[in-house]
Amino acid sequence: MQSFLLISESEWLALRAEVAQLAQQVAQLLQPAPAAPDQILPTEQAAAYIGLCAESLRRARRVGRIQGVRLNEKDWGYRRSVLDAFPLRYHRPSPFNYSI
């Protein structure tokens, strides 16, 4: 046996509007957030960012250990995401290794 509930038309319309609003909010939450553009640092700043000298960073780019982006005829840039992955990928020792 089924049971039912009688509600007024105005209450029904209010419930439908609320459900539609909730569905719209859920759809907005499920949309992927726009990705922020990756920041590109020039050679000097990139080297300081990962704790290398500029020449070591240039050498790493030349041998293919890190990917660079050509900024102009003379200088290269490096994406921050690539720089963040570089120390983890090559397991460089921390400059704070203390022997006890």
N, C-alpha and C positions, 0 to 999 in steps of 0.2 A: 504494500500500500504506500502510495506517495503522499507526502504532505506538501503544502504550498503556503506561501505567505503573500498576503495582499498588501501592496504599498501604493501610495498615491503617485500620480504621474510626475509631480514636481520632485518628489523624493527619488524616483527612478531616473529622471533626467540628471539630477545632481550626482547620483552614483555613477552614471555613465560618463559624465564629464570628468569626475575624479579618476576613474579607471583610464580614460583616454590621456589625461595629464600624466598619470603614473607610467603609462606605456611610452609616452614621449620622453620622460626623464630616463627611463631604462635604456631607450635607444640612444640617447645622448651619452650615457655612461659607457655603453658598449662600443662606441666609436673610438678608434685608436687616436691617441693624442698626436698632434703634429710633431714630428721630430725636429728638434732644434738643429740648426746647421752646425756642423763640426768646425771648431775654430782652427785656423791655420796660423801657426807661429813661424816667424822667420828663423833662420839658422841659429843666431846668437841666443834668442829667447828659448828656442827648443832645446838647445844644449844645456842651458841653465836649468830648464824645467826638469830634465832627467838626470842632471848631475854629471854631465860630460863636458869636455872642452869642445869648441866648435869644430876643430879638425877631426876629432874622434867621431863626431856625428857625421861629418862629410864622408869620412872613410867607411863608416857603417852603411851609408847610403850607396856608395860606389860599389861595395861588394855585395849589396843586396840584402843586408840584414834589416834594413828599415826602408820604408817606402817614402819618397819625397814627392813634393808637388813643385813644379817649376813656376816661380814667381815672375822672374824676368830673365834677361840674358845672363846675369851674374849670380843671382841668389835663388836658393831653394827654400821652400816652406815645408812644414811637417804638420800633419793633422794631429790634434790633441789626443784623439782616440788611439792612433798608432803609437804615439809617444807613451801613453799610459800602458799599452800592452808590451812595449819593448823590454822593460826590466824584468817583467814576469816571464816572458818567453825565453830569454837567454840566461835567466837566473844569475844575474850579476850580484856579486856580494855587496852587502850593505856597507857604506863607508863607516859604520859604527860597530864593526866587529871588534869586540874586545877579547883579548886572551886573558884567561884567569889562571 
